[in-house]
Every structure is written in structure tokens, then in C-alpha cells.
Amino acid sequence: MSNVSSWLRGQRKTELVELADEAGLKDYESLKKADLEVKLDEFLRANETSLSKRSRFNPFYTRSGTAGSPVKREAPGTVNAVATSDGESKATKARSRRVTKVADEISDTLAMATRTPRANLALARNVPLPPSPAVVADAIDRRTAVLRSKMSDVWDHYGVVERAEDLRESLSSVASIETIVLAVEAFGLRSEVLPLRYAFTIPAVATLRTSDVNVFLPDMFFLLTASFWSPFTLWFLTSIAVPLLFAYFFNLTLKHKSTHGHARAQLTKASHVFDPLTFNLAKALTAFLVYSQEVKFGGLLGYETVDRVRQAIPGGTEGILIGAAVGAVTSLYDAALKK
């Protein structure tokens, strides 16, 4: 490294690459800056005859003393004067190389000694520094704005907002609340009346690093047995059929309207075909009598069937009563909002 010209060491990596391209240096793309300096120095010295005539490389040969320096001019003359034998010629060449090395070291020392603070400041300005926090914040804001714009476009393209509004409107009703409560009860009952059975295996995929997955499906053959129909019929009667029957005939949403000239009052159209409040009250009363008090209704209900349904539904009897209470409160709230 000490033999490398100070002029090359003062160049930046991009300037060294341009010099290498202009000089015709090959296979330098993967070299680091220090290695490129050494290789380029050796190449320029080896091709002094052809490259010293180019103005781009004059500073190299001027500072290194390989062209135009007194030492270098005297070397050929001395060789011609004393080259009387092969041994004397080799000794002259060795002395010439030593003199060139010393001249390079002196040139490097003078270059370092004569560097002024202004030159140091100019060099520091060329050194790439990390951006300020304000620049980083602006870049983050721009990236965030672009990402937000793209997400908004995707959101609008697939109609996510409209679909969410439709789903919200569908779920914001008494009927939706009742349906969800019944779905939870039916899901719990399914595990009792339609147990899962092994169906098939999804083989492992080596590329995805997954293992074998066993798939279980409900055993539909239970639909042909009384083990399915007895619990299902009991649950259907106590949670749906009987409450709906009471909700239809005891519909508190019907309003009486008196008319002039007629003794009888006429009924206006009900806001609900089945009164949701009556439905939940009838459901709670029926569940209490059947699952809590174990009323058999003249032996029509078997203890084993009642126990299977009570054990299958999430929360048992309390779960059914809580679901009915939720439906009743929802129906009262809905009626209050419509007043």
C-alpha cells in the first residue's frame, strides 16, 4: 500500500472506476477501493509508454516520478553510459527502482503535510453522511401516504365498506340475535347427535413443510337412528316450535284500532308476525319446566333424552335461559326505539 501513488489514493471509488475504464483495466469490478488502487497503480506503471501521453494520467506520472522526474530521466542515460555488461545493467535497474520508491514515499509525505484545513473540509463534504431526522420523517410520511392510497384503492375495488354496511344492517335486528342464539344451541347439540368420524387424510406437502392432516366429518348415518331424532325433536320443540306457537297467538305487537260505526275494534297489522318478547318468555318457561324441573308431560319425554340435550347445549339449562334473556332484552330495546 505504501507504493501506491498518492494521487490514486486521493481519488474516490467512482473516479478510480472511470480511470480503470479509460486505461483499459480488466476484471476490477469486484475489487475494493484499496485493491483497485494497487491494481490500477501496477497497470499504469506497466503501460507507461502508451498511457503517459494521455492528459488524464499526467498527474499520476508527474507525482510518481515515472515520467518527467529528474531521477527517471537520469536512469536511462546512466544505463546507456555504464551498460557495459549484463550485471551492471541489472544493478542500475535495481537502484532505479529504489530511487522511485523513495520518491513516492517523499511525495506521499509532502502531500499529507501540505494538506490544508480547507482541503480537509472539502474532503469531508464528499463523504456521504446519513440523512437528518427531518428527511427520514418526510420519507416515512411519503411511504405511508402511498401505502394508504393503495389500501384505499383495494378497499374501494372490492367494496369492503359496502359489504360491511350490508352485514351490519343484517345483524342489527331482533331476528338476527335470535338466530345466533339458536345457532349456538344447535352447534352444541350437533356434537351429541352427529358425532365426528374419520373421513380421509390430507397428505403432507414437502415444499410447504406440512404434516399429514386427518379430516373428520359428521357421521350422517346417525340420521337413520332414533339416537339423532329423539334429542333433536326435543330441542326443536322446546327452543323453536312451542315458543313460536305462543309468539304467534300472544302477539303483543298487534294494535287495536277502533272505528266509528262499528262496535268491534279492528286490529292493525303487527310489526312482527311472531312477537319476539313472547317467544323468549315461552322459551325460557318451557326450558325451565323440561330441563330444570324435569316435567315429563305424561311420560312423553324420556329422562335419558332430556339429559342428553341438557348436557349437549352450551351452559345446559342456564345457557338456554341466558339466551332467552338476551333475546327478551333485545326485543324490549327494539320496541323502545320504535316508539
C-alpha positions as CSV (number, residue, x, y, z in Angstrom):
1,M,0.0,0.0,0.0
2,S,2.9,2.4,0.7
3,N,4.0,2.0,-3.0
4,V,0.6,3.2,-4.3
5,S,0.6,6.7,-5.8
6,S,-0.8,9.4,-3.5
7,W,-2.7,10.7,-6.5
8,L,-4.6,7.4,-6.8
9,R,-5.3,7.3,-3.0
10,G,-6.8,10.7,-3.2
11,Q,-9.4,9.6,-5.8
12,R,-12.8,8.3,-4.9
13,K,-14.0,4.8,-5.8
14,T,-16.1,6.1,-8.7
15,E,-13.2,8.1,-10.1
16,L,-10.9,5.1,-9.8
17,V,-13.5,3.1,-11.8
18,E,-13.5,5.7,-14.5
19,L,-9.7,5.7,-14.7
20,A,-9.7,1.9,-14.9
21,D,-12.2,2.0,-17.8
22,E,-10.2,4.6,-19.7
23,A,-6.9,2.8,-19.1
24,G,-8.4,-0.5,-20.3
25,L,-8.0,-2.4,-17.0
26,K,-9.9,-5.7,-16.9
27,D,-11.6,-7.7,-14.1
28,Y,-11.8,-4.9,-11.5
29,E,-15.5,-4.8,-10.8
30,S,-15.4,-6.9,-7.6
31,L,-12.3,-5.2,-6.1
32,K,-12.5,-3.0,-3.1
33,K,-11.1,0.6,-3.3
34,A,-7.7,-0.3,-1.7
35,D,-7.2,-3.3,-4.0
36,L,-8.3,-1.3,-7.0
37,E,-5.7,1.4,-6.2
38,V,-2.9,-1.2,-6.1
39,K,-4.0,-2.9,-9.3
40,L,-4.5,0.3,-11.2
41,D,-1.1,1.6,-10.0
42,E,0.6,-1.5,-11.3
43,F,-1.3,-1.3,-14.6
44,L,-0.4,2.3,-15.2
45,R,3.3,1.7,-14.4
46,A,3.4,-1.3,-16.7
47,N,1.8,0.6,-19.6
48,E,3.7,3.9,-19.1
49,T,4.6,4.2,-22.7
50,S,1.1,4.2,-24.0
51,L,-0.7,5.9,-21.2
52,S,1.7,8.7,-20.2
53,K,0.7,10.6,-23.3
54,R,-2.9,11.0,-22.2
55,S,-3.7,14.1,-20.2
56,R,-5.9,12.2,-17.9
57,F,-3.0,10.3,-16.4
58,N,-0.4,13.1,-16.3
59,P,-0.9,13.7,-12.6
60,F,-0.1,10.1,-11.9
61,Y,3.2,10.0,-13.8
62,T,4.1,13.5,-12.6
63,R,3.7,12.7,-8.9
64,S,5.1,9.2,-9.1
65,G,8.2,10.4,-10.9
66,T,7.8,7.8,-13.7
67,A,7.6,10.5,-16.4
68,G,9.4,13.8,-16.4
69,S,11.2,13.5,-13.0
70,P,15.0,14.1,-12.8
71,V,15.5,10.7,-11.3
72,K,13.6,9.0,-14.1
73,R,15.4,11.0,-16.8
74,E,18.8,10.2,-15.5
75,A,18.0,6.4,-15.2
76,P,18.0,5.8,-19.0
77,G,21.1,8.0,-19.5
78,T,23.0,6.2,-16.7
79,V,22.1,2.8,-18.1
80,N,23.4,3.8,-21.6
81,A,26.6,5.2,-20.2
82,V,27.6,2.3,-17.9
83,A,25.8,-0.7,-19.5
84,T,29.0,-2.5,-20.4
85,S,27.8,-5.8,-19.1
86,D,24.6,-7.6,-18.1
87,G,25.5,-7.5,-14.4
88,E,25.9,-3.7,-14.4
89,S,22.6,-3.2,-16.3
90,K,20.7,-5.2,-13.6
91,A,22.3,-3.2,-10.8
92,T,21.4,0.0,-12.4
93,K,17.8,-1.1,-12.8
94,A,17.6,-2.1,-9.1
95,R,18.9,1.3,-8.0
96,S,16.4,3.0,-10.3
97,R,13.5,1.1,-8.6
98,R,14.8,2.0,-5.1
99,V,15.0,5.7,-6.1
100,T,11.5,5.6,-7.5
101,K,10.2,4.0,-4.3
102,V,11.9,6.7,-2.2
103,A,10.5,9.4,-4.4
104,D,6.9,8.0,-4.0
105,E,7.3,8.0,-0.2
106,I,8.6,11.6,-0.2
107,S,5.7,12.6,-2.5
108,D,3.1,11.0,-0.1
109,T,4.7,12.7,2.9
110,L,4.6,16.1,1.2
111,A,1.0,15.6,0.1
112,M,-0.1,14.8,3.7
113,A,2.0,17.7,5.2
114,T,0.7,20.2,2.7
115,R,-3.0,19.4,3.1
116,T,-4.7,22.4,4.5
117,P,-7.8,22.6,6.7
118,R,-9.8,23.8,3.7
119,A,-8.8,20.7,1.8
120,N,-9.8,18.6,4.7
121,L,-13.2,20.3,4.8
122,A,-13.7,19.8,1.1
123,L,-12.9,16.1,1.5
124,A,-15.3,15.8,4.4
125,R,-18.1,17.3,2.3
126,N,-17.6,14.5,-0.2
127,V,-18.1,11.8,2.4
128,P,-21.7,10.6,2.3
129,L,-23.4,11.2,5.7
130,P,-26.7,9.8,7.0
131,P,-29.8,11.9,6.3
132,S,-31.2,14.2,9.0
133,P,-34.2,13.1,11.2
134,A,-36.4,15.5,9.2
135,V,-35.5,13.9,5.9
136,V,-36.2,10.4,7.4
137,A,-39.6,11.6,8.7
138,D,-40.6,13.0,5.3
139,A,-39.6,9.8,3.6
140,I,-41.7,7.8,6.1
141,D,-44.7,10.1,5.6
142,R,-44.4,9.7,1.8
143,R,-44.3,5.9,2.0
144,T,-47.2,5.9,4.4
145,A,-49.3,8.1,2.2
146,V,-48.6,5.8,-0.8
147,L,-49.5,2.7,1.2
148,R,-52.7,4.3,2.5
149,S,-53.6,5.3,-1.1
150,K,-53.1,1.7,-2.4
151,M,-55.0,0.2,0.5
152,S,-57.9,2.6,-0.1
153,D,-58.0,1.7,-3.8
154,V,-58.1,-2.0,-2.9
155,W,-60.8,-1.3,-0.3
156,D,-62.9,0.5,-2.9
157,H,-62.3,-2.0,-5.6
158,Y,-63.6,-5.0,-3.6
159,G,-66.4,-3.0,-2.0
160,V,-65.4,-3.8,1.5
161,V,-67.2,-0.8,3.0
162,E,-70.5,-1.6,1.3
163,R,-70.3,-5.3,2.3
164,A,-69.6,-4.3,5.9
165,E,-72.5,-2.0,5.9
166,D,-74.8,-4.6,4.5
167,L,-73.6,-7.1,7.1
168,R,-74.1,-4.6,9.8
169,E,-77.7,-3.9,8.7
170,S,-78.5,-7.6,8.5
171,L,-77.2,-8.3,12.0
172,S,-78.8,-5.2,13.6
173,S,-82.2,-6.8,14.2
174,V,-84.0,-8.9,16.8
175,A,-84.3,-11.8,14.3
176,S,-80.5,-11.9,13.8
177,I,-79.9,-12.1,17.6
178,E,-82.4,-14.9,18.0
179,T,-80.9,-16.8,15.0
180,I,-77.4,-16.5,16.6
181,V,-78.6,-17.8,19.9
182,L,-80.3,-20.8,18.2
183,A,-77.3,-21.5,16.1
184,V,-75.1,-21.7,19.2
185,E,-77.5,-24.2,20.7
186,A,-77.7,-26.2,17.5
187,F,-73.9,-26.4,17.2
188,G,-73.6,-27.8,20.7
189,L,-76.4,-30.3,20.0
190,R,-74.7,-31.4,16.8
191,S,-71.7,-32.9,18.7
192,E,-74.1,-35.1,20.6
193,V,-76.4,-36.3,17.9
194,L,-73.9,-36.3,14.9
195,P,-70.5,-37.2,16.3
196,L,-67.5,-36.8,14.1
197,R,-65.9,-39.7,12.3
198,Y,-62.6,-40.1,10.5
199,A,-63.1,-39.4,6.7
200,F,-59.7,-39.1,5.0
201,T,-56.2,-37.7,5.3
202,I,-54.7,-34.8,3.5
203,P,-51.1,-35.9,2.7
204,A,-48.1,-33.8,3.7
205,V,-46.6,-31.3,1.3
206,A,-42.8,-31.3,1.5
207,T,-42.5,-27.9,-0.2
208,L,-44.8,-26.3,2.3
209,R,-43.3,-28.3,5.3
210,T,-46.8,-29.5,6.4
211,S,-47.6,-32.8,8.0
212,D,-50.5,-35.2,7.4
213,V,-53.9,-33.8,8.4
214,N,-56.7,-36.1,9.4
215,V,-60.2,-34.8,8.3
216,F,-63.2,-35.7,10.4
217,L,-66.8,-35.2,9.2
218,P,-70.2,-35.7,10.9
219,D,-71.4,-39.3,10.7
220,M,-74.6,-38.9,8.6
221,F,-75.7,-42.5,9.3
222,F,-77.0,-41.3,12.6
223,L,-79.8,-39.6,10.7
224,L,-81.4,-43.0,10.3
225,T,-81.4,-43.8,14.0
226,A,-83.6,-42.7,17.0
227,S,-80.3,-41.6,18.7
228,F,-80.5,-38.5,16.5
229,W,-84.2,-37.8,16.2
230,S,-85.2,-38.1,19.8
231,P,-82.8,-35.3,21.2
232,F,-83.2,-33.2,18.0
233,T,-87.0,-33.3,18.2
234,L,-87.0,-32.4,21.9
235,W,-84.7,-29.4,21.3
236,F,-86.7,-28.3,18.3
237,L,-90.0,-28.4,20.3
238,T,-88.7,-26.6,23.4
239,S,-86.5,-24.0,21.6
240,I,-88.4,-23.3,18.4
241,A,-91.8,-24.8,17.8
242,V,-93.5,-24.2,21.2
243,P,-92.1,-20.7,21.6
244,L,-93.2,-19.8,18.0
245,L,-96.7,-21.1,18.7
246,F,-97.0,-18.9,21.8
247,A,-95.4,-15.9,20.0
248,Y,-97.9,-16.1,17.1
249,F,-101.1,-16.2,19.2
250,F,-99.8,-13.9,22.0
251,N,-98.5,-11.2,19.8
252,L,-98.2,-8.0,21.8
253,T,-97.2,-6.0,18.7
254,L,-100.8,-6.0,17.4
255,K,-102.6,-2.8,18.0
256,H,-106.3,-2.3,18.4
257,K,-107.9,0.4,16.3
258,S,-111.5,1.5,17.0
259,T,-113.6,2.6,14.1
260,H,-116.7,4.8,14.0
261,G,-119.9,3.0,13.4
262,H,-118.6,-0.4,14.4
263,A,-118.8,-1.9,17.9
264,R,-115.8,-4.1,17.3
265,A,-112.3,-2.8,17.2
266,Q,-110.1,-3.7,14.2
267,L,-106.6,-5.0,14.5
268,T,-103.9,-3.2,12.6
269,K,-101.0,-5.1,11.0
270,A,-98.5,-6.3,13.6
271,S,-94.9,-5.1,13.4
272,H,-93.8,-8.7,13.9
273,V,-95.5,-11.9,12.8
274,F,-94.1,-13.6,15.9
275,D,-93.8,-11.5,19.0
276,P,-90.1,-11.7,20.0
277,L,-90.7,-10.9,23.6
278,T,-93.4,-13.7,23.9
279,F,-91.1,-16.1,22.0
280,N,-88.3,-15.7,24.6
281,L,-90.6,-15.8,27.6
282,A,-92.2,-19.0,26.3
283,K,-88.8,-20.5,25.5
284,A,-87.5,-19.7,29.0
285,L,-90.6,-21.2,30.7
286,T,-90.5,-24.3,28.6
287,A,-86.8,-24.9,29.2
288,F,-87.3,-24.4,32.9
289,L,-90.1,-27.0,33.1
290,V,-88.4,-29.6,30.9
291,Y,-84.7,-29.3,31.7
292,S,-84.7,-28.0,35.3
293,Q,-88.0,-29.4,36.8
294,E,-87.9,-32.5,34.5
295,V,-91.6,-32.4,33.8
296,K,-92.3,-35.5,31.6
297,F,-95.8,-34.3,30.3
298,G,-97.4,-37.7,30.9
299,G,-94.4,-39.7,30.1
300,L,-93.9,-38.3,26.6
301,L,-90.3,-37.2,27.4
302,G,-87.7,-39.7,28.5
303,Y,-85.2,-38.9,31.2
304,E,-82.2,-40.0,29.0
305,T,-83.3,-37.8,26.1
306,V,-83.7,-34.8,28.3
307,D,-80.3,-35.4,29.9
308,R,-78.6,-35.7,26.5
309,V,-80.0,-32.4,25.3
310,R,-79.2,-30.6,28.6
311,Q,-75.6,-31.9,28.5
312,A,-75.1,-31.0,24.8
313,I,-76.3,-27.4,24.8
314,P,-73.5,-25.0,25.9
315,G,-74.3,-24.0,29.5
316,G,-77.0,-26.5,29.9
317,T,-80.3,-25.2,31.3
318,E,-78.6,-22.0,32.4
319,G,-77.4,-21.5,28.9
320,I,-80.8,-21.7,27.4
321,L,-82.2,-19.3,30.0
322,I,-79.4,-16.8,29.4
323,G,-80.1,-17.0,25.6
324,A,-83.8,-16.3,26.2
325,A,-83.0,-13.4,28.5
326,V,-80.7,-11.9,25.8
327,G,-83.5,-12.2,23.3
328,A,-86.0,-10.6,25.6
329,V,-83.9,-7.6,26.4
330,T,-83.1,-7.1,22.7
331,S,-86.8,-7.2,21.8
332,L,-87.7,-4.7,24.6
333,Y,-84.9,-2.4,23.4
334,D,-86.0,-2.7,19.8
335,A,-89.6,-1.8,20.8
336,A,-88.4,1.2,22.8
337,L,-86.5,2.6,19.9
338,K,-89.6,2.3,17.6
339,K,-91.8,4.3,19.9
